[in-house]
Amino acid sequence: MRDALAGNTATPPPIWLMRQAGRYLPEYRTLRETAGSFLDLCYNPTFAAEVTLQPIRRFGFDAAIVFSDILVIPDAFDRGLTFVQGEGPRLDPIDAAGIAALDVSPVRERLAPVFETIRQVRAALDADKSLIGFCGAPWTVATYMVAGRGTPDQAPARLMAATEPEVFQDLIDTLVEASVISLLGQIEAGADVVQIFDSWAGILNEHDFDRWSIAPTVEIVRRVRAAAPDVRIIGFPKGAGFRIERYVAATGIDAVGIDWTVPFDVAAKLQSQVTVQGNLDPLVLVAGGAALDRAIDAILEALGGGRFIFNLGHGIVPQTPIAHVEHLIARVRGR
């Protein structure tokens, strides 16, 4: 995978899957029952390292991604993070006073278990496998902090950004600082690749996309690269559509993750600038059969001749049959 991120074409392309460590694996479910809550699992380095390594042992993916969550940063701010079964994350909604009170000084210490997980994984991982650290992009993390949960269109954050832009800018700036602390800690612990997940980039209008998605990412990339120039950075602005070209040009990332809605001609054009990662629809992986084969072949035909990493267009879903993942890997590697 390192060759692909350095701008080289690999045949077959490297492959890993977002959320490859998770509920579709029986070994994960067993360990989750032992660990207790989701956050208990995230913050137990021994358990989290084991979960990170499970899909590598089972499938032989070309990269491991540390088992954690994008909301560990607001948790480091003591924003009352919990995960409700079947409903997702809950936080104490933040307002202007809460934003003014945010303090990044505890972040590194609070994330120490994540860094220790990476050290343990790196020690156990074969040298030819990449180890990916990650953070949520400031915009995406801010949407959860303002609303206190995920919403269909993240309207609370959009409203704050429109009515209190200076206050919202302070939140974004604080999250940039915390994200850099997190990513550099992960790199120091052994991550050789980091990914910035902007899962809610697609709901922003043109102006706000530039201000709240691109600009914070530019700053994170600049600061991470200044401290760790050899580490490769992947940006994933889900739902960005044709704006993804502007995102790539502005941010200076080494690779861009694309969701399944990005047209192949747009993705192929991007390959002249960066490595492209994606973009199988996770539900096609669930479906399997001829639909899966057609989708794999179409992606490889369109993008396999350039710098490319095979992945999903978003995270693997819990109902994914393991046999379909095995088939996917065999087809990508055997074609």
N, C-alpha and C positions, 0 to 999 in steps of 0.2 A: 504494500500500500504506500510505502514511503516513496517508491519510484513514481507512482501515479501522482502523488501530491507534489513531487518535484517537477512535474510537467511532462513526464514520459508516458508513452502509450504501452500498456501491458496487455498481453493476450495469453490467457483469459484475463479479464479485469479483476482486480481485488473485489472482495465482497464482505460487507458486514450489514447488519440491519439495526435501525433505530429501535430501541426497547427490546433488543435481542435477549436480554436477561429479564425474565418476567413471568407472568401468570400462565402463559401457554405451556410452560415446562413443569412437569410434575415434581422434579427435584427442587424447583423454586418454591412451589406451593408447600412442600414438606418443610423446607427451612423457614418459610414465612410463619408457619404455625408455631415453630419453636421460638422464633425471635420475638413474637408479640406484635406490636403495631408496626405500620410501615416505617415510621420515623425511627423506631427502635432498630429496625433492620438497617436503615440508612446509616445510623450512627454507631453500629457495631462493626468495627473494621474486619474482624474475623468472618462474620457472616456476610458482610457486604462484598468482601473479596471473593468469598466462595461463590456468591451469586454472580459476580462479574465473570468468573472463570467458567461457570457451568456451560454456557453456550459455546465457548471455545473448545471445551472437551468434547461436547456432543457433536458439533458441526464443523469444527476447524475453521471458523471465520478468520479473516486476515487481520482483524482488529478487535480488541476488547474495549468497551466503553464502561467507565467506572459506574457502579450502581449507586446512584444518588438521586437528587431531584432539583429542579430549578428553583424551588422555593426554600432551599436551605438558607439562602441569603436573607429573606425576610424573617426566617426563623432565628437567624443570628441577631436580628434586630429586636427579638422578643415580641413579635407581632401575633402571638397566640396561635401558631400554626397547629392544626390538627387535620387528619384525613378521615372523612366520614365514609363508612363502607357504602358503596354504591352511589355516592354523591360527589366525592372528590374533596379537594382541599377547602379548608375554612381558615380565615385569618380575621384578626380585629381590623375592620376597615380603617384606613388612615385618612386624616384630614390635614389641614394646613399646620395646626399645632403639632400633630404627630410627625409630620415631615420635618419641621424645624428642629425637633428633638432627636432625630436620627443621628446615630454616632457609629462610625465605621470602625472605631478602635477595637471592639471585641471580635470583629469578623474573623480574623485569622485564627484566634484561639478557639472560637466556636466551631470552626470548620476543620479543626485538627483531626477529628475522626475520619473525615473524607480524605485528607492527605495521607493518613496512615493506611487507609484502604488501598490507595494507589501504590504506596510503597510495598505492601504485601502482594498486590497483583503483579507489579513489575518484577518482583523477586521470583514469582512462580511462572511468569509468562515466557514463552520461547522468545529468543532475541529477535526473530524475524517477524513477530507480531507487533503491530502498533498498539499503543495504549492511549485511548482518547479520554481527555478530561473535558468538562463542559460547564457552561453557565447559561442561564436564561438571559436573553437580551433585555436591557433596561426597560424598553417599552412593554414587553410581555410580562415581566415580573411586576411592573407598576400596575398593570391592569388588575392583577389579583390583589395587590395591596390596597388599591383604592376601593374596589368592590367588596373585598373580603371573601371572594370566591370567584370561580369562573362564571361568566354569563354568556348568553348566545352571541352578543355583539360588543361586549365589554363597554357598554354605554357609560357607566360611571367614570371610567378613566378618560374617555373621549370628552365627556362633559367638563371634567376638571381641567383638562388640557385647553379647552376652548374658553372657559370662564375665568380660570386662574392660571394662565400660562406661566407666570413667574414662579408660582408655588410648584406647579408640576415640573418645571425645569429643575428646581431644586431637588425634587425627588429623583428625576432622571440622573442628574449629576452625582447624587449620592450613590445611586445604583451602579453607575459607571465605576466609581471608586471601589465599591465593594466587589464588583465583578473582576476588576483587575487584581485585587488582593486574592480573590478565590482562584483565578486562573494561574497566577504566578505561583501560588502555593501548590497547586496541582502539578505544574510543570516541575517545580523544585523536587516534588516527591517522585517524579518519574514519568509523567505524561509527555509524549512526544508530539501529540496532536491535540488541539482543543477545538471544540465546536460551540458556536454561539447560536442558541435556539431562539429565533424570533417567531414563535408559533402564531402570534396575533398580528403580524405585520400586514396581512392582507386586508384588514378592516379599515386601514388608514386611507384618507384622501391624499391627493398628490402632495400638497404642502406639508401635511403632517407626516407623511411617509419620509420625506426628506429630513424633517426636524427630529422626529421621535424614533425612527428606525435607523436611518442611515447615519445621521450625525453621531449618536452615541456609539454605534458600532465602529465608526472611523476612529473615535478616541480610544476605544478599547484595543483595537488592532494596533494603533500607533504605540500605545504604552506597553502592550505585551511584546510586540516585536522589538521595541527598544531594549527591553530587559532580556528577552529570549529569542534572538534572531533566527535560530535554527529550528524553532518549533513551527509547525504548519498550522494554519488557522482556517477552519471551515465555517462559513456563514450559512445559515438556513432561514431565509425570510419566507416562511410558508405563506402562500396565497398572494405573493407579490406580483405574479403575472408578468406582463411585459416590462414592469418596472424593475425586474430583476437585473436587466442590463445596466441600469443606472446604479443599482446597488453594488454590482460587481466592480464597475468602473470607479466608484467613489471610495469604497471601503478598503481596497487593497488586500482582500482575502486571497488565500492560496487556492481555495476550492469553494464551490457553492453547491449547497444542497437544493434540489428542485423537487417540488411536489408533482403529483401526477397530472396536474392541469397545465403544466408548462409545455408548449408545443415543441416537438422534436427539432424543428428548424431553428427555433430560438435557442434551445439548449446546445445544438451543434455550433451555432455561431459563438456562443459563450466559450466553447472549448479553445478558441484562438487566444483567449485571455486567461482562463483559469481551468483547473480540473473541475469537471462536473460530477456530481454525486446524486444518484437517484435511479428511477423515479417510479417504481412499480407501485400501483395502487394496493394498499394493504388488504382490501377486500377481494381483489383478484387472487391474492395469495390464499385467502380463505377459500375461495371458490375452487381453485385447482383445475385440473383437467386441461381441456383444449384451450380454455380462456387464458389460463396461466401460461401455457406454452406460447400462445400467440403474443402475449404481452412481453414475455421475456425476449423472444426473438425480435420483436419490433424495437425494443430498447437497445439490444445489442447491435442490430443492423444500423440504427440511427446514430448511436453514440460510441459503440465499441471500437471504432477505428481511431478515436482520439483519446485524450487524457480523460479517464473515466473511472469511477468507482461505482459498482453496482450496489444499490440500496433500495429501500422503500421510499415512497414519497411522503411518508410520515411513519409513526411507530407501529410495530407489529401489534395486532389486537389479540386479546386473550383466547378467542375461540379458534385461533389458527391451528390447523392440524400439523403436528410435527412432520408427518410424511410429506406434506406440501413444502415445508422448508427444506427437507432433504432433497426433494425433487428439484427445487429451485437452484440449490447449490450445484447439484450434479449437472443440470442443464447449462448453467452459466459457465461452469468450468470445463464442460465437455464439448461445447459447441465449436 
